[in-house]
């Protein structure tokens, strides 16, 4: 049976995340920060894939939901947690997951608030509405002194670790997979394939779209909470339109509606800029003798190279990195 097998994979992922977290003190902090950033990206990309990939919508406001979750969790940890008088162990292993759930719920409420009136729209119109919502959230946060305003919010405790980031990533991927293989998931796929035909068959397409929006927003909020307690500092500028586009690119590059492809693209696009930065700090032997050739130019032009690599990947794999392999597995 497929379901127990998936549950065993989830349990194995959680155990591996716990073991990795136990030895994380011996890992270089710079490398550790990058690896945990991968976990956050997987949560964001997988949750957006439910909306854009499997339900056939086009949201450009995922960074807004992430911001709601990030600031909610951060404010709970910086304002509420110190008043409880709990020891650090309880704060990290009891209070922190509760704050992540609260962050996800508030982000889901925000998702439903924008989804209920706007998901009757389609295509470009929906994208414009979600883009506007994300920008409204950013501007509101930028003008709220209670959360630091344009100065940003500092002093967020570093509760995120390998267990929380990769455990949450595994749980997100599993939840999306299980949802898509349920009766409700078939409704999502029907809406994505042909919304008019789905309505003709009696499906309430608006309800399915709002449900997908709410669940995707929930996990975006959880990812925001993980991000806040990973970086220790929040600035509204970090949740701009560019961040939403970055998440959308992960979904498109991985293949719309492809579980494995989106996870792989999230890993690749998170590590690639830092990999180019690391490569730029090295040098290569001079084949003509003399001093080694410096690769500093790579560090200076890494974002240009990053953009060129994205263009090449999309030209070579316009349907996504894992498009063909997953079609074969499905017998298409």
C-alpha positions in Angstrom: 0.0 0.0 0.0 1.3 3.4 -1.0 0.2 5.3 2.1 2.1 3.3 4.8 5.2 3.5 2.6 4.9 7.3 2.4 4.5 7.4 6.2 7.6 5.3 6.7 9.5 7.8 4.4 8.2 10.6 6.5 9.3 9.0 9.7 12.7 8.2 8.3 13.1 11.9 7.2 12.2 13.1 10.7 14.6 10.7 12.3 17.4 11.8 10.0 16.6 15.5 10.6 16.8 14.8 14.4 20.1 13.0 14.1 21.5 15.8 11.9 20.4 18.4 14.4 22.1 16.5 17.2 25.5 16.9 15.5 24.9 20.4 14.0 27.2 22.0 16.6 30.2 20.5 14.7 29.0 22.0 11.3 30.4 25.3 10.0 27.8 28.0 10.8 27.9 29.5 7.3 27.3 26.1 5.7 24.6 25.3 8.3 22.8 28.5 7.6 22.7 27.7 3.9 21.5 24.2 4.5 18.7 25.3 6.7 17.8 27.9 4.1 17.2 25.0 1.8 14.6 23.5 4.2 12.7 26.8 4.3 12.8 27.0 0.5 11.4 23.5 0.1 8.4 24.4 2.4 7.8 27.6 0.4 8.0 25.9 -3.0 6.0 22.9 -2.1 3.2 25.0 -0.6 3.1 27.3 -3.7 3.1 24.2 -5.9 -0.3 23.2 -4.4 -1.7 26.5 -5.5 0.1 27.1 -8.8 1.0 23.6 -9.9 -1.8 21.4 -8.8 -4.8 23.7 -8.7 -3.9 25.7 -11.7 -4.0 29.2 -10.2 -1.2 31.8 -10.4 -0.4 33.5 -7.1 2.3 36.1 -6.9 1.8 37.0 -3.2 3.4 34.0 -1.5 6.0 36.3 0.1 3.2 38.2 1.7 1.9 35.1 3.5 5.5 34.3 4.5 5.8 37.8 6.0 2.6 37.4 8.0 4.0 34.1 9.5 7.5 35.5 10.0 6.4 38.5 12.0 3.7 36.6 13.9 6.2 34.0 15.1 8.9 36.6 15.8 6.6 38.8 17.8 5.4 35.8 19.9 9.1 34.9 20.6 10.3 38.4 21.4 7.2 39.7 23.3 5.3 36.8 24.7 8.0 34.2 25.4 10.2 36.3 27.7 7.1 36.9 30.0 6.5 33.1 30.5 9.7 32.5 32.4 10.3 29.2 30.7 13.8 27.8 30.3 15.5 27.8 26.9 14.8 24.1 26.3 11.1 24.5 26.7 11.0 27.6 24.6 12.7 25.9 21.7 10.9 22.6 21.8 7.4 23.6 23.1 6.8 27.3 22.6 8.6 27.5 19.2 6.4 24.9 17.4 3.3 26.4 18.9 4.4 29.8 17.5 4.9 28.2 14.1 1.4 26.8 14.2 0.1 30.3 15.2 2.1 31.8 12.4 0.6 29.3 9.9 -2.9 29.9 11.1 -2.7 33.6 10.8 -1.2 33.3 7.4 -4.0 31.0 6.4 -6.5 33.5 7.6 -4.8 36.1 5.4 -4.9 33.7 2.5 -8.6 33.1 2.9 -9.2 36.8 3.3 -7.6 37.5 -0.1 -8.7 34.2 -1.7 -12.5 34.4 -0.9 -13.2 37.6 -2.9 -10.6 37.2 -5.6 -10.4 33.5 -6.5 -13.4 33.9 -8.8 -10.9 35.6 -11.0 -8.5 33.7 -13.3 -5.1 33.9 -14.8 -3.5 37.3 -15.0 -6.3 39.0 -13.0 -5.7 36.6 -10.0 -1.9 37.2 -10.3 -2.4 41.0 -10.1 -4.6 40.7 -7.0 -2.2 38.4 -5.2 0.7 40.7 -6.2 -1.2 43.6 -4.8 -1.9 41.8 -1.5 1.8 40.9 -1.0 2.8 44.5 -1.6 0.1 45.8 0.9 1.5 43.5 3.6 5.0 44.7 3.0 4.0 48.4 3.1 1.9 47.9 6.2 4.8 46.2 8.0 7.2 48.9 6.8 5.0 51.5 8.5 4.3 49.6 11.8 6.5 50.8 14.6 5.3 47.9 16.8 7.2 45.5 14.6 10.2 47.7 13.9 8.9 49.4 10.8 11.5 50.1 8.1 14.3 49.6 10.7 13.3 45.9 10.9 12.7 43.6 13.8 15.8 42.5 15.7 16.6 40.1 18.6 14.6 37.2 17.2 15.9 34.1 19.1 17.7 31.4 17.0 15.2 28.5 17.6 15.4 27.1 14.0 17.6 24.1 13.7 18.0 21.2 11.3 15.2 19.2 12.9 12.6 22.0 12.7 13.6 23.1 9.1 13.9 19.7 7.5 11.3 18.1 9.6 8.8 20.8 8.5 10.0 20.4 4.9 9.3 16.6 5.0 6.0 17.2 6.7 5.0 19.7 4.0 5.9 17.5 1.1 4.1 14.6 2.7 1.0 16.6 3.4 0.8 18.0 -0.2 1.4 14.4 -1.5 -1.3 12.9 0.7 -3.8 15.6 0.0 -3.3 15.2 -3.8 -3.9 11.5 -3.5 -7.1 11.9 -1.6 -10.6 12.6 -2.9 -10.2 16.3 -2.2 -7.0 16.2 -4.3 -8.8 14.9 -7.3 -10.9 18.0 -7.1 -7.8 20.2 -7.2 -6.5 18.4 -10.2 -9.9 18.6 -12.0 -10.0 22.4 -11.4 -6.4 22.7 -12.8 -7.2 20.5 -15.9 -10.5 22.2 -16.9 -12.4 24.5 -14.6 -15.4 24.8 -16.8 -15.7 21.0 -17.1 -15.3 20.6 -13.4 -18.1 23.0 -12.7 -20.3 21.2 -15.2 -19.7 18.0 -13.3 -21.0 19.7 -10.1 -17.7 20.6 -8.4 -17.6 23.8 -6.4 -14.4 25.1 -8.0 -14.2 28.2 -5.9 -14.3 26.2 -2.7 -11.4 24.0 -4.0 -9.4 27.0 -4.9 -9.9 28.7 -1.6 -9.0 25.5 0.2 -5.8 25.2 -1.7 -5.0 28.8 -1.1 -5.6 28.4 2.7 -3.4 25.3 3.0 -0.6 26.8 0.8 -0.8 30.1 2.9 -0.6 28.1 6.1 2.7 26.4 5.1 4.1 29.7 3.8 3.4 31.2 7.2 5.2 28.3 8.9 8.2 28.8 6.5 8.2 32.5 7.5 8.4 31.5 11.2 11.3 29.2 10.5 13.0 32.0 8.4 12.6 34.5 11.2 14.2 32.3 13.8 17.0 31.3 11.4 18.1 34.8 10.5 17.3 36.5 13.8 16.4 39.7 12.0 13.4 40.7 9.8 13.0 43.5 7.4 9.9 44.2 5.2 12.2 44.5 2.2 13.0 40.8 2.5 9.4 39.9 1.6 9.1 42.0 -1.6 7.8 41.1 -5.1 11.3 39.7 -5.8 10.9 37.0 -3.1 7.6 35.9 -4.5 9.1 35.6 -8.0 12.0 33.6 -6.5 9.5 31.1 -5.1 7.5 31.0 -8.4 10.7 30.3 -10.3 11.3 27.3 -8.1 7.9 25.9 -9.0 8.2 26.6 -12.7 11.8 25.3 -13.0 11.0 22.1 -11.1 7.9 21.5 -13.2 4.4 22.7 -12.4 2.7 20.0 -10.3 5.8 17.8 -9.9 6.6 16.9 -6.3 10.2 15.8 -6.8 11.0 18.4 -9.4 9.9 21.3 -7.2 11.9 20.0 -4.2 15.0 19.6 -6.4 14.6 23.1 -7.9 14.2 24.6 -4.4 17.5 23.0 -3.3 19.3 24.0 -6.5 18.2 27.6 -6.6 18.9 28.1 -2.9 22.4 26.7 -3.0 23.4 28.0 -6.5 24.1 31.7 -5.5 26.1 30.7 -2.5 28.0 28.0 -4.5 29.0 30.7 -7.0 30.1 33.0 -4.2 32.2 30.2 -2.8 33.7 29.4 -6.2 34.6 33.1 -6.6 36.8 32.9 -3.5 39.0 30.3 -5.1 41.7 30.3 -7.7 42.8 27.8 -10.5 46.2 26.8 -11.6 47.7 28.9 -14.5 48.2 26.5 -17.4 51.0 28.8 -18.7 52.8 28.8 -15.4 53.1 31.7 -13.0 50.6 32.9 -10.5 47.2 31.1 -10.2 44.2 32.7 -11.9 41.8 34.3 -9.4 38.1 33.6 -9.8 37.0 36.8 -8.1 35.1 37.9 -11.2 32.7 35.0 -10.5 31.9 36.5 -7.1 31.3 39.9 -8.6 29.1 38.6 -11.4 27.4 35.7 -9.6 23.9 37.0 -10.0 24.4 37.5 -13.7 25.7 34.0 -14.0 22.8 32.8 -11.9 20.3 34.4 -14.2 22.0 33.0 -17.3 21.9 29.5 -15.8 18.2 29.9 -15.2 17.6 31.0 -18.8 19.6 28.0 -20.1 17.8 25.6 -17.8 14.4 26.8 -19.0 15.5 26.7 -22.6 16.6 23.1 -22.3 13.8 22.0 -20.0 10.8 24.2 -20.7 8.4 21.8 -19.0 10.5 21.6 -15.8 13.5 19.6 -14.7 11.5 16.5 -13.7 8.7 16.7 -16.2 9.5 13.6 -18.3 10.6 11.3 -15.6 7.4 11.8 -13.6 5.3 11.3 -16.6 7.0 7.9 -17.2 6.3 6.9 -13.6 2.7 7.8 -14.0 2.5 5.7 -17.2 1.6 8.8 -19.3 
